[in-house]
């Protein structure tokens, strides 16, 4: 478990990924890339890259829904939300640090 914990911590403690986690936690609602990028004041392409990394490691999941933006004319955008794996990784970090 300790090896996977180190990997999880490495993924989640990247500064931008940590901002993404904080933003999604604070929101309490799924968000799409544009919303996240605007909230953390980062380029949407960078946010997309880091969300892809987090998706590959199971820390976020995405769901396609119609875009709320008028200029998108009903196109689908992917909304992201945190998975329970994020909380598990942070809980293990806290537990490990107390040992």
N, CA, C and O atoms as a GROMACS GRO file, in nm:
protein
  396
    1UNK      N    1   0.082  -0.120   0.000
    1UNK     CA    2   0.000   0.000   0.000
    1UNK      C    3   0.086   0.125   0.000
    1UNK      O    4   0.050   0.226  -0.061
    2UNK      N    5   0.198   0.120   0.068
    2UNK     CA    6   0.281   0.240   0.079
    2UNK      C    7   0.330   0.287  -0.058
    2UNK      O    8   0.336   0.407  -0.084
    3UNK      N    9   0.365   0.192  -0.145
    3UNK     CA   10   0.412   0.230  -0.279
    3UNK      C   11   0.301   0.300  -0.358
    3UNK      O   12   0.325   0.401  -0.424
    4UNK      N   13   0.179   0.247  -0.350
    4UNK     CA   14   0.069   0.311  -0.423
    4UNK      C   15   0.034   0.446  -0.360
    4UNK      O   16  -0.008   0.538  -0.429
    5UNK      N   17   0.053   0.457  -0.229
    5UNK     CA   18   0.029   0.583  -0.160
    5UNK      C   19   0.125   0.690  -0.210
    5UNK      O   20   0.086   0.804  -0.234
    6UNK      N   21   0.251   0.653  -0.226
    6UNK     CA   22   0.351   0.747  -0.277
    6UNK      C   23   0.312   0.794  -0.416
    6UNK      O   24   0.323   0.912  -0.447
    7UNK      N   25   0.267   0.702  -0.499
    7UNK     CA   26   0.222   0.738  -0.634
    7UNK      C   27   0.103   0.830  -0.631
    7UNK      O   28   0.096   0.927  -0.707
    8UNK      N   29   0.007   0.801  -0.543
    8UNK     CA   30  -0.113   0.885  -0.532
    8UNK      C   31  -0.076   1.024  -0.484
    8UNK      O   32  -0.127   1.124  -0.537
    9UNK      N   33   0.011   1.031  -0.387
    9UNK     CA   34   0.053   1.162  -0.335
    9UNK      C   35   0.125   1.240  -0.444
    9UNK      O   36   0.106   1.360  -0.458
   10UNK      N   37   0.207   1.172  -0.519
   10UNK     CA   38   0.280   1.238  -0.628
   10UNK      C   39   0.183   1.299  -0.729
   10UNK      O   40   0.202   1.412  -0.774
   11UNK      N   41   0.080   1.224  -0.765
   11UNK     CA   42  -0.019   1.273  -0.862
   11UNK      C   43  -0.095   1.393  -0.805
   11UNK      O   44  -0.112   1.494  -0.873
   12UNK      N   45  -0.140   1.382  -0.682
   12UNK     CA   46  -0.228   1.484  -0.625
   12UNK      C   47  -0.157   1.608  -0.574
   12UNK      O   48  -0.220   1.713  -0.558
   13UNK      N   49  -0.028   1.600  -0.547
   13UNK     CA   50   0.040   1.716  -0.490
   13UNK      C   51   0.104   1.807  -0.593
   13UNK      O   52   0.164   1.907  -0.558
   14UNK      N   53   0.090   1.773  -0.720
   14UNK     CA   54   0.135   1.867  -0.822
   14UNK      C   55   0.056   1.996  -0.800
   14UNK      O   56  -0.066   1.990  -0.782
   15UNK      N   57   0.120   2.111  -0.802
   15UNK     CA   58   0.049   2.236  -0.769
   15UNK      C   59  -0.082   2.259  -0.846
   15UNK      O   60  -0.182   2.299  -0.786
   16UNK      N   61  -0.082   2.234  -0.976
   16UNK     CA   62  -0.205   2.260  -1.050
   16UNK      C   63  -0.311   2.155  -1.018
   16UNK      O   64  -0.429   2.188  -1.007
   17UNK      N   65  -0.269   2.029  -1.003
   17UNK     CA   66  -0.367   1.925  -0.970
   17UNK      C   67  -0.425   1.949  -0.832
   17UNK      O   68  -0.544   1.924  -0.809
   18UNK      N   69  -0.344   1.998  -0.741
   18UNK     CA   70  -0.394   2.029  -0.607
   18UNK      C   71  -0.496   2.142  -0.614
   18UNK      O   72  -0.597   2.138  -0.544
   19UNK      N   73  -0.471   2.243  -0.698
   19UNK     CA   74  -0.568   2.352  -0.717
   19UNK      C   75  -0.699   2.298  -0.775
   19UNK      O   76  -0.807   2.340  -0.735
   20UNK      N   77  -0.687   2.204  -0.868
   20UNK     CA   78  -0.806   2.143  -0.929
   20UNK      C   79  -0.886   2.070  -0.822
   20UNK      O   80  -1.008   2.084  -0.814
   21UNK      N   81  -0.818   1.992  -0.740
   21UNK     CA   82  -0.885   1.919  -0.631
   21UNK      C   83  -0.955   2.018  -0.538
   21UNK      O   84  -1.072   1.998  -0.504
   22UNK      N   85  -0.886   2.123  -0.498
   22UNK     CA   86  -0.946   2.222  -0.408
   22UNK      C   87  -1.069   2.287  -0.472
   22UNK      O   88  -1.170   2.308  -0.405
   23UNK      N   89  -1.060   2.318  -0.600
   23UNK     CA   90  -1.170   2.382  -0.670
   23UNK      C   91  -1.291   2.290  -0.679
   23UNK      O   92  -1.404   2.333  -0.654
   24UNK      N   93  -1.268   2.165  -0.716
   24UNK     CA   94  -1.379   2.070  -0.726
   24UNK      C   95  -1.440   2.041  -0.589
   24UNK      O   96  -1.562   2.025  -0.576
   25UNK      N   97  -1.357   2.034  -0.487
   25UNK     CA   98  -1.407   2.014  -0.350
   25UNK      C   99  -1.494   2.132  -0.307
   25UNK      O  100  -1.605   2.114  -0.257
   26UNK      N  101  -1.442   2.252  -0.329
   26UNK     CA  102  -1.513   2.374  -0.288
   26UNK      C  103  -1.647   2.387  -0.361
   26UNK      O  104  -1.748   2.426  -0.302
   27UNK      N  105  -1.646   2.354  -0.489
   27UNK     CA  106  -1.767   2.366  -0.570
   27UNK      C  107  -1.875   2.269  -0.523
   27UNK      O  108  -1.992   2.304  -0.513
   28UNK      N  109  -1.834   2.147  -0.495
   28UNK     CA  110  -1.932   2.045  -0.457
   28UNK      C  111  -2.016   1.998  -0.574
   28UNK      O  112  -2.103   1.912  -0.557
   29UNK      N  113  -1.991   2.053  -0.691
   29UNK     CA  114  -2.064   2.017  -0.812
   29UNK      C  115  -1.965   1.982  -0.922
   29UNK      O  116  -1.853   2.033  -0.922
   30UNK      N  117  -2.004   1.896  -1.016
   30UNK     CA  118  -1.916   1.872  -1.131
   30UNK      C  119  -1.894   2.002  -1.208
   30UNK      O  120  -1.983   2.087  -1.216
   31UNK      N  121  -1.775   2.016  -1.263
   31UNK     CA  122  -1.739   2.136  -1.338
   31UNK      C  123  -1.673   2.096  -1.469
   31UNK      O  124  -1.611   1.990  -1.477
   32UNK      N  125  -1.687   2.180  -1.571
   32UNK     CA  126  -1.617   2.153  -1.696
   32UNK      C  127  -1.487   2.233  -1.701
   32UNK      O  128  -1.466   2.323  -1.621
   33UNK      N  129  -1.402   2.198  -1.795
   33UNK     CA  130  -1.266   2.254  -1.802
   33UNK      C  131  -1.267   2.406  -1.797
   33UNK      O  132  -1.189   2.466  -1.723
   34UNK      N  133  -1.353   2.468  -1.874
   34UNK     CA  134  -1.357   2.615  -1.877
   34UNK      C  135  -1.386   2.676  -1.741
   34UNK      O  136  -1.328   2.777  -1.704
   35UNK      N  137  -1.477   2.615  -1.667
   35UNK     CA  138  -1.510   2.665  -1.533
   35UNK      C  139  -1.391   2.650  -1.438
   35UNK      O  140  -1.358   2.742  -1.363
   36UNK      N  141  -1.327   2.534  -1.444
   36UNK     CA  142  -1.212   2.509  -1.357
   36UNK      C  143  -1.098   2.606  -1.391
   36UNK      O  144  -1.038   2.666  -1.303
   37UNK      N  145  -1.070   2.619  -1.520
   37UNK     CA  146  -0.962   2.708  -1.565
   37UNK      C  147  -0.987   2.852  -1.521
   37UNK      O  148  -0.896   2.921  -1.476
   38UNK      N  149  -1.110   2.896  -1.533
   38UNK     CA  150  -1.144   3.032  -1.492
   38UNK      C  151  -1.126   3.049  -1.341
   38UNK      O  152  -1.074   3.151  -1.295
   39UNK      N  153  -1.169   2.951  -1.266
   39UNK     CA  154  -1.160   2.958  -1.120
   39UNK      C  155  -1.015   2.963  -1.071
   39UNK      O  156  -0.983   3.039  -0.980
   40UNK      N  157  -0.928   2.882  -1.132
   40UNK     CA  158  -0.788   2.878  -1.086
   40UNK      C  159  -0.697   2.968  -1.169
   40UNK      O  160  -0.576   2.973  -1.146
   41UNK      N  161  -0.756   3.039  -1.264
   41UNK     CA  162  -0.682   3.135  -1.348
   41UNK      C  163  -0.563   3.070  -1.420
   41UNK      O  164  -0.450   3.118  -1.413
   42UNK      N  165  -0.594   2.959  -1.489
   42UNK     CA  166  -0.494   2.886  -1.566
   42UNK      C  167  -0.547   2.862  -1.706
   42UNK      O  168  -0.667   2.870  -1.730
   43UNK      N  169  -0.456   2.832  -1.797
   43UNK     CA  170  -0.491   2.803  -1.935
   43UNK      C  171  -0.574   2.674  -1.941
   43UNK      O  172  -0.534   2.573  -1.882
   44UNK      N  173  -0.688   2.675  -2.010
   44UNK     CA  174  -0.771   2.555  -2.020
   44UNK      C  175  -0.697   2.433  -2.075
   44UNK      O  176  -0.727   2.320  -2.038
   45UNK      N  177  -0.598   2.456  -2.164
   45UNK     CA  178  -0.523   2.342  -2.218
   45UNK      C  179  -0.441   2.273  -2.109
   45UNK      O  180  -0.429   2.151  -2.109
   46UNK      N  181  -0.384   2.352  -2.017
   46UNK     CA  182  -0.310   2.292  -1.906
   46UNK      C  183  -0.403   2.220  -1.810
   46UNK      O  184  -0.372   2.112  -1.760
   47UNK      N  185  -0.517   2.281  -1.783
   47UNK     CA  186  -0.616   2.217  -1.697
   47UNK      C  187  -0.660   2.084  -1.759
   47UNK      O  188  -0.672   1.984  -1.688
   48UNK      N  189  -0.684   2.084  -1.888
   48UNK     CA  190  -0.723   1.962  -1.959
   48UNK      C  191  -0.617   1.853  -1.945
   48UNK      O  192  -0.649   1.738  -1.919
   49UNK      N  193  -0.491   1.890  -1.962
   49UNK     CA  194  -0.381   1.794  -1.948
   49UNK      C  195  -0.382   1.731  -1.809
   49UNK      O  196  -0.375   1.609  -1.795
   50UNK      N  197  -0.391   1.815  -1.706
   50UNK     CA  198  -0.385   1.764  -1.569
   50UNK      C  199  -0.510   1.684  -1.532
   50UNK      O  200  -0.502   1.588  -1.456
   51UNK      N  201  -0.625   1.723  -1.584
   51UNK     CA  202  -0.746   1.643  -1.563
   51UNK      C  203  -0.732   1.506  -1.628
   51UNK      O  204  -0.779   1.407  -1.572
   52UNK      N  205  -0.669   1.500  -1.744
   52UNK     CA  206  -0.646   1.372  -1.811
   52UNK      C  207  -0.558   1.281  -1.726
   52UNK      O  208  -0.586   1.162  -1.713
   53UNK      N  209  -0.453   1.336  -1.668
   53UNK     CA  210  -0.366   1.259  -1.579
   53UNK      C  211  -0.446   1.207  -1.460
   53UNK      O  212  -0.436   1.090  -1.424
   54UNK      N  213  -0.525   1.295  -1.401
   54UNK     CA  214  -0.605   1.256  -1.285
   54UNK      C  215  -0.711   1.152  -1.322
   54UNK      O  216  -0.740   1.062  -1.243
   55UNK      N  217  -0.767   1.164  -1.441
   55UNK     CA  218  -0.865   1.069  -1.491
   55UNK      C  219  -0.800   0.931  -1.509
   55UNK      O  220  -0.858   0.830  -1.471
   56UNK      N  221  -0.681   0.929  -1.568
   56UNK     CA  222  -0.609   0.803  -1.590
   56UNK      C  223  -0.576   0.731  -1.460
   56UNK      O  224  -0.567   0.608  -1.457
   57UNK      N  225  -0.559   0.806  -1.352
   57UNK     CA  226  -0.525   0.747  -1.224
   57UNK      C  227  -0.646   0.729  -1.132
   57UNK      O  228  -0.633   0.688  -1.017
   58UNK      N  229  -0.764   0.760  -1.184
   58UNK     CA  230  -0.887   0.735  -1.110
   58UNK      C  231  -0.923   0.837  -1.003
   58UNK      O  232  -1.004   0.807  -0.915
   59UNK      N  233  -0.865   0.957  -1.010
   59UNK     CA  234  -0.895   1.060  -0.910
   59UNK      C  235  -1.012   1.149  -0.949
   59UNK      O  236  -1.071   1.214  -0.864
   60UNK      N  237  -1.044   1.152  -1.077
   60UNK     CA  238  -1.163   1.223  -1.124
   60UNK      C  239  -1.236   1.132  -1.222
   60UNK      O  240  -1.179   1.038  -1.277
   61UNK      N  241  -1.362   1.162  -1.240
   61UNK     CA  242  -1.440   1.095  -1.344
   61UNK      C  243  -1.515   1.202  -1.420
   61UNK      O  244  -1.545   1.310  -1.367
   62UNK      N  245  -1.546   1.171  -1.544
   62UNK     CA  246  -1.612   1.271  -1.628
   62UNK      C  247  -1.741   1.220  -1.686
   62UNK      O  248  -1.760   1.100  -1.706
   63UNK      N  249  -1.829   1.313  -1.714
   63UNK     CA  250  -1.958   1.282  -1.774
   63UNK      C  251  -1.991   1.390  -1.876
   63UNK      O  252  -1.982   1.509  -1.848
   64UNK      N  253  -2.029   1.346  -1.996
   64UNK     CA  254  -2.065   1.440  -2.102
   64UNK      C  255  -2.206   1.491  -2.081
   64UNK      O  256  -2.300   1.414  -2.058
   65UNK      N  257  -2.220   1.625  -2.088
   65UNK     CA  258  -2.351   1.690  -2.075
   65UNK      C  259  -2.354   1.807  -2.174
   65UNK      O  260  -2.249   1.854  -2.219
   66UNK      N  261  -2.473   1.855  -2.208
   66UNK     CA  262  -2.481   1.972  -2.295
   66UNK      C  263  -2.414   2.093  -2.231
   66UNK      O  264  -2.424   2.114  -2.110
   67UNK      N  265  -2.347   2.170  -2.312
   67UNK     CA  266  -2.279   2.290  -2.263
   67UNK      C  267  -2.380   2.395  -2.220
   67UNK      O  268  -2.483   2.414  -2.286
   68UNK      N  269  -2.351   2.463  -2.109
   68UNK     CA  270  -2.441   2.570  -2.066
   68UNK      C  271  -2.412   2.703  -2.137
   68UNK      O  272  -2.485   2.800  -2.119
   69UNK      N  273  -2.306   2.706  -2.217
   69UNK     CA  274  -2.265   2.831  -2.282
   69UNK      C  275  -2.345   2.855  -2.409
   69UNK      O  276  -2.356   2.765  -2.492
   70UNK      N  277  -2.400   2.975  -2.425
   70UNK     CA  278  -2.482   3.005  -2.544
   70UNK      C  279  -2.403   2.988  -2.674
   70UNK      O  280  -2.460   2.946  -2.775
   71UNK      N  281  -2.275   3.021  -2.673
   71UNK     CA  282  -2.198   3.012  -2.797
   71UNK      C  283  -2.170   2.869  -2.840
   71UNK      O  284  -2.128   2.845  -2.953
   72UNK      N  285  -2.192   2.772  -2.751
   72UNK     CA  286  -2.166   2.632  -2.783
   72UNK      C  287  -2.283   2.566  -2.854
   72UNK      O  288  -2.268   2.457  -2.910
   73UNK      N  289  -2.397   2.628  -2.851
   73UNK     CA  290  -2.517   2.581  -2.922
   73UNK      C  291  -2.546   2.433  -2.896
   73UNK      O  292  -2.566   2.356  -2.991
   74UNK      N  293  -2.549   2.393  -2.769
   74UNK     CA  294  -2.589   2.257  -2.734
   74UNK      C  295  -2.482   2.150  -2.747
   74UNK      O  296  -2.511   2.033  -2.726
   75UNK      N  297  -2.358   2.187  -2.780
   75UNK     CA  298  -2.252   2.086  -2.788
   75UNK      C  299  -2.226   2.030  -2.649
   75UNK      O  300  -2.253   2.095  -2.548
   76UNK      N  301  -2.175   1.909  -2.646
   76UNK     CA  302  -2.148   1.845  -2.518
   76UNK      C  303  -2.010   1.886  -2.464
   76UNK      O  304  -1.915   1.904  -2.540
   77UNK      N  305  -2.003   1.901  -2.333
   77UNK     CA  306  -1.876   1.924  -2.264
   77UNK      C  307  -1.867   1.821  -2.152
   77UNK      O  308  -1.968   1.773  -2.102
   78UNK      N  309  -1.744   1.790  -2.116
   78UNK     CA  310  -1.724   1.691  -2.011
   78UNK      C  311  -1.716   1.760  -1.876
   78UNK      O  312  -1.635   1.850  -1.855
   79UNK      N  313  -1.802   1.717  -1.786
   79UNK     CA  314  -1.802   1.766  -1.650
   79UNK      C  315  -1.723   1.669  -1.563
   79UNK      O  316  -1.742   1.547  -1.572
   80UNK      N  317  -1.634   1.724  -1.480
   80UNK     CA  318  -1.548   1.641  -1.396
   80UNK      C  319  -1.589   1.653  -1.250
   80UNK      O  320  -1.632   1.758  -1.204
   81UNK      N  321  -1.573   1.542  -1.178
   81UNK     CA  322  -1.593   1.542  -1.034
   81UNK      C  323  -1.488   1.450  -0.972
   81UNK      O  324  -1.436   1.360  -1.038
   82UNK      N  325  -1.460   1.474  -0.845
   82UNK     CA  326  -1.363   1.393  -0.773
   82UNK      C  327  -1.423   1.256  -0.743
   82UNK      O  328  -1.544   1.242  -0.726
   83UNK      N  329  -1.337   1.156  -0.738
   83UNK     CA  330  -1.380   1.023  -0.697
   83UNK      C  331  -1.343   1.003  -0.550
   83UNK      O  332  -1.264   1.080  -0.496
   84UNK      N  333  -1.399   0.903  -0.486
   84UNK     CA  334  -1.362   0.874  -0.346
   84UNK      C  335  -1.213   0.843  -0.328
   84UNK      O  336  -1.160   0.853  -0.218
   85UNK      N  337  -1.146   0.807  -0.436
   85UNK     CA  338  -1.003   0.775  -0.428
   85UNK      C  339  -0.921   0.895  -0.377
   85UNK      O  340  -0.819   0.876  -0.312
   86UNK      N  341  -0.966   1.017  -0.407
   86UNK     CA  342  -0.895   1.137  -0.360
   86UNK      C  343  -0.897   1.141  -0.208
   86UNK      O  344  -0.793   1.158  -0.145
   87UNK      N  345  -1.015   1.127  -0.150
   87UNK     CA  346  -1.027   1.131  -0.004
   87UNK      C  347  -0.952   1.016   0.060
   87UNK      O  348  -0.890   1.033   0.166
   88UNK      N  349  -0.956   0.898  -0.003
   88UNK     CA  350  -0.882   0.784   0.050
   88UNK      C  351  -0.732   0.812   0.052
   88UNK      O  352  -0.663   0.781   0.150
   89UNK      N  353  -0.682   0.870  -0.056
   89UNK     CA  354  -0.538   0.901  -0.063
   89UNK      C  355  -0.499   1.002   0.044
   89UNK      O  356  -0.397   0.985   0.110
   90UNK      N  357  -0.579   1.107   0.061
   90UNK     CA  358  -0.548   1.207   0.164
   90UNK      C  359  -0.560   1.147   0.304
   90UNK      O  360  -0.479   1.179   0.391
   91UNK      N  361  -0.659   1.062   0.326
   91UNK     CA  362  -0.674   0.997   0.457
   91UNK      C  363  -0.554   0.909   0.488
   91UNK      O  364  -0.506   0.907   0.602
   92UNK      N  365  -0.505   0.836   0.388
   92UNK     CA  366  -0.386   0.752   0.408
   92UNK      C  367  -0.263   0.838   0.437
   92UNK      O  368  -0.177   0.798   0.516
   93UNK      N  369  -0.255   0.953   0.374
   93UNK     CA  370  -0.142   1.044   0.401
   93UNK      C  371  -0.144   1.090   0.546
   93UNK      O  372  -0.040   1.091   0.613
   94UNK      N  373  -0.261   1.128   0.593
   94UNK     CA  374  -0.274   1.174   0.731
   94UNK      C  375  -0.239   1.060   0.827
   94UNK      O  376  -0.165   1.079   0.924
   95UNK      N  377  -0.293   0.943   0.798
   95UNK     CA  378  -0.265   0.825   0.883
   95UNK      C  379  -0.117   0.792   0.883
   95UNK      O  380  -0.059   0.764   0.988
   96UNK      N  381  -0.056   0.794   0.767
   96UNK     CA  382   0.086   0.763   0.754
   96UNK      C  383   0.172   0.864   0.827
   96UNK      O  384   0.272   0.828   0.888
   97UNK      N  385   0.134   0.993   0.821
   97UNK     CA  386   0.212   1.098   0.886
   97UNK      C  387   0.208   1.088   1.038
   97UNK      O  388   0.296   1.138   1.107
   98UNK      N  389   0.105   1.024   1.090
   98UNK     CA  390   0.092   1.009   1.237
   98UNK      C  391   0.173   0.895   1.291
   98UNK      O  392   0.190   0.883   1.413
   99UNK      N  393   0.224   0.809   1.205
   99UNK     CA  394   0.302   0.694   1.250
   99UNK      C  395   0.441   0.733   1.291
   99UNK      O  396   0.520   0.648   1.332
   0.00000   0.00000   0.00000
